[in-house]
Amino acid sequence: MKPVYLADKEVRDHLFPFSLIRPVADIRIGILTIREKWEALLDQEVVLVSGTENISEAEAALFAANIIPSRSFIASLKSKTSMPAEDPDWEKVKIIQYPWHIFQWNDWALREDFQLVTAGRTSEPIPESVQVIHSREIFIEPGAKLSHCILNASTGPIYIGRNAEVMEGALIRGPFALCEGAVVKMGAKIYGATTIGPYSIAGGEIKNSVIMGYSNKAHDGYLGDAVIGEWCNLGAGSSNSNLKNSASEVKVWHYPSKDYIRAGIKCGLLMGDYSRAAINTSFNTGTVVGICANVFGEGLTPKYIPSFTWGNKGLSKYEFGKALSDIANWKKFKNKELTEKEVNQLKHIFEGY
């Protein structure tokens, strides 16, 4: 089969803040990232490119990196004599055109990924202390630990990743994914469709949200209709509003147009990588936080908090050296280090603000 290229030049800015640090294809939705979905479905590596320059359609298949493939979509491509097909079944994909589509399409993506990841495999046994509903839609990877929790898969599948942990008293409704090494803390209440990415910590009340990886929402407080990047931390008691008191449409900051656009009736917090919030932070409906922001202060937050912001009143700028030091400290909690490549990437973004 031809090499497959995923290009993100045309869509990158529209998925701010989650495309600042990573290629669009490395955004997590469902269980896997977009790149991982393509590679698992095609059984081959894909190539990430920023544009379409010098790519011959005769030699490679080119797709936009914000296309989320499905099993039936790939089957429709493979049924053609060439790739890409002249008339693929576009009704079988989802396209994330805006960052809020990540949580809006997460239910669909979780169900697709569950079938993909578990096909032909057998789950680890469900521990006797765990109460379950619809057990055939629950899959537990080796090394996972579960104790005295409730898993309800009647509303969608539940996936518990390798070496993940669900502590006692947790209540989980599907569709739900707890990725490798992630932890659900005692007494957590989690509704679908929610993804807790690798090595993240989840506590309190969470609904229809994606935490991409290495982030913490470890304490009480509400997170709903939200997307949290990597290496983020929400302090104890922090909550987001996801619905206006008027029940009218939520408007969200759109980076390319430098204006607010409609995102639907519900939208909570959209927080970029390396950003953090102090205890009891109250996020306004449809708040967008850039990368490397340290959010604290009284009252509701502004609806847009730029990257490298210090506080939420007056929007002072984070000192770059201090930002790097703080990121390095947080990475130590998960036995990771800030790399030179990451420093250079952050410096480039910082100098552009």
N, C-alpha and C positions, 0 to 999 in steps of 0.2 A: 504494500500500500504506500501511496505517496507520503512524504513528510507532511506533517500538519503544522501550520504556523498560526499563532494567536497574536493579533496586533491590537495595541491599546491606544495608539496615538489619538484617535478621534474621540475616544470616550474617557480618557484618563481624567481630565479636569472635572467632568460631570460627576465623578465618584469621590470627590473630595469629601472628607479628609482621609479616606481609607486607601487612596491611590497615591498619597504623597510618599509613603515609605516603601510600598511594595508595588510590583506590577499588578494590573487589574486581574490577571489570571491567578494570582495568589491570594485573592480574597476568599475567605471561607464562608460558605453558605451550605446549610445541611450538615453533613458529617465531614465532607471533603472540601478542599479548595477547588476552584474552577479548573485549574491545571490538572489536579489529581483526578477529577472526574473524566476529563478528556483522555488521559493516559490509561486509566483503568478500563474505560469503555472501548478504546481502540487497541489496547494491549501494545502500546508503543509510546515512546517519548514524544512530546510536542516541543516546538521551538517558540520562544517568546520573542517578539519583535516590537519595536516602537511604532514603525510605520510599514508601508507596503513597498518601499523602494526595492528595486532589483529582485523582486520575487516573481518568478515565472509561473503562471497558472498551469503550464504543461508539466512542471517539475514538482510543484507543491500545492497543497490545498490551504487556502488562507481564510481564516474566520476572525471575526471581531472577538476580542478577549472577554467581552462582557456577555457572551452567549453561554448559557448554562445548558449543556447537552443532556439528553435523556437516553435511556436504552432504546426506545423506539425511534428516536431521531437518528442515532448512529446506525441502527438497523436499516433505516430507509436510505442512508448514504451507502452502506455496504451493498445494498441490493442493486445499486447502479453500476454501470460498467466503468465509470470514471469517478474521481473524487476531487473536488466536491461535485455532487450531482447538480444537474442543471435545475432541478425542481425538487429540492429536499423538503421534508415535511416540517415546515417552520412552526406549525401548531404544536409540535412536541417539545419545544424549548421554552425557556424563560430568558428574558433579557433584562439585566439590571442597568437601567438607564440613569437612575438616581440612587443615592445611598440608601434611602428608605426602602427601596425595592429589596434590599438584602433581608430585612425582617418580613416584608410582605410576601416574598416568595419562599421563605424558609420552610413552611409547612410542606409545600410541594417538593422542595429539595431534600428534606429529611426522608420523605417516603421513597423517593427515587434512590437516594444513597443507601438506605437500609436494604433495599432489594439487591443493589449492586454489591455491597460489602459482605452481605451474609449468604449470597447465593451458593448453594452446594456445601455449606459449612454447618457445623453443629455448635450450638451455644454451650458454654460451660453451665453446669447445673445451677439452678437458682437455690441459694441457701434456704434452709428450712425456716429461719426466723423472718424471712422476707415475705410479706403478703403481696400477692399479685392478682391482677385481673387481665385475662386474655394473654396467658403466658406464651402462646405460640408467636406473639409479636414482640417478644423480648429476647434480646441477644446480648450475652455477656462474654467478653473476651477474656483470655487467660490472664491471671494475675489481678483481676478486679476483686475488690472487697465490698461486700454489702452486708448490712446488719440491721435488723428490726426496722426496716423502712417499708413504704407502700409504693408499688409500681403499678399504675393503671394504664394499660396499653389498649383499652377499648376505644380510645379516641385517636390512636395513632401508635406507631411502633416506638419502642424504647431501645436505645443502643447504649451499652456501657462498655467503654473502651479498655484497652489493655492497661493494667495497673492503676485504673481509676478507683475511686472510693466513694460510696454513698453511706454516710453515717446514719446512726439510729435516729428515728423520728422524722426523717425526710419524707415528704409527700410529693410524688412525681406523676404527672399525667403526660402522655404522649401527644403528638410526636416529640421525641426528646433524644438528644445525643449528648453523652458525657465522653469527651474524647480522651486520648491517652494521658494518663497521669493526673487528670483533673479530679477535683474533690467537691462533693456536695456536703455541706456541713449539717450538723444536727438541727432538726426542726425546720429545715428549709421547705418552702412551699413553691413548687415550680410547675407552671402550666405550659402546655405546648403553644406554639411551636418554638422550642428553645434549644439552642446549641451552646454548650459550655466547651470551649476550645481547649486544646492541649495545655496541661499544667496550669489551668485556671482554678480559682476557688469560687464557689457559689454558695450564698447564704441568703436568708431573708425571703422575700417574695419576688419571683421573677416570672414574666409572662411574655411569650412571643418575642424573644430577644436572641441575639447572636453575640457571644463573647468570643473573639477570634483566637486568643491564646495568651498564656502567660499573664493573665490579668486577674484581679481580685475584686469580687463583690461579695465579701466574706461575712457581712453582718446584716442586721435587720435594716429594712428600708425597701422601697419598691423600685423595680426596674421593669418597664413594660414597653413593648413596641420600640425596641432600642437596638443599637449596634455599638459595641465597644471594641476598640482595636486591641493590639497587643501591648503588654507592659503598662496597663492602666491600673489604677486603684481607686475604688470608691470608698470613702471613709464611712465609719459606722453611722447609721441613721440617714444616710443620703438617699434621696428619692427623686424620681423624675415624674413630671406630669406628662401624660400621654393623650389627654383629652381636655379641650377647652371647656370652661364653665358654660359657655354658650352652645356647646356641641356643634359648633361650626367648623369648617375646614381649617386644618392647621397649615400655616405657611412657614416654610423652612428656607434658611439661607442657601442660595445656589451660587457656588463660587464663580463659575464662568460668567454669569450675567450680573454678578454683584448686586443681587436683588433677592427678595423673598418670593418663592413660588409655592403653589398648592401641592401638598403631599398626601391629602386624604383626611379623613376624620380623626385618625389616631396616628400620632408620631411622638415618641419620647425623646431619648437622648441619643445623639450620634457623636461619639467621642473618638478622636484620632489617637494613634499610638503614643505611648509615653506620657499621656496626660493623667492627672490625678485630681481628686477632689477631697477637701477636708471633711471632717465629720459633720453630719447634719446639713450637708449642702442640698439646696432645693433647686432642682433644674426645671426651668420653664418648659412649657409644652414646645416640642420641636426644637430643642436647643442643639446647635452644632458647635462642637469644641474641636479646634485644630489639634496638631500634635504638640507635645512637650509643653502643655499648659498646666499651671498649678492653680487650681480653682479654689478660692475660699472667699468668705465674706457674708454679710447679712442679707436676708431676703432672697427673692427669686433671682436667679442668674440672668444676665443678658441672653438673648436668643442666639447670638453669635459671639463666640469667644475665639479670637484668632490664635494661631500657633505662637508658641513661646510667650504666652500671657502669664503674668504674675498677679493673682487676685482676680476679682470680678468687678471691682469698682474702679473706674479710671483706666483699667486695662493697661497696667504698666508692663514693661517688657522684662522677661526672664533674662538674667545675665547668662550668657552662653556657657561660661565655665561652670557656673552653679548648676545649670541644667544638666550638663554632662555628669557632674559629680553625683547629682541626685539620681539620675538614671542608673549609673554604675552601682549605687547603693541598693536600689531596688532589684537589680539583676542578681546581686549576691544572694538574695532570699531564695532564688531558684537555681543557685549554683551556676550562673552564667556570667559572662564578662562582656563589657562593651567593646566591640571590635574597632579596629582602625577604619574599616570600611564604613561602619555605622557612623563613626565620628565625622568622617568626611561628608557623608550624605547629609547628616544633620547640619553641619556647618554650611553646606551649599543652600539648604532650605532657609536657615537662619539669616544668612546674608541677603536673601531675596525678600525679607520682610522689613 
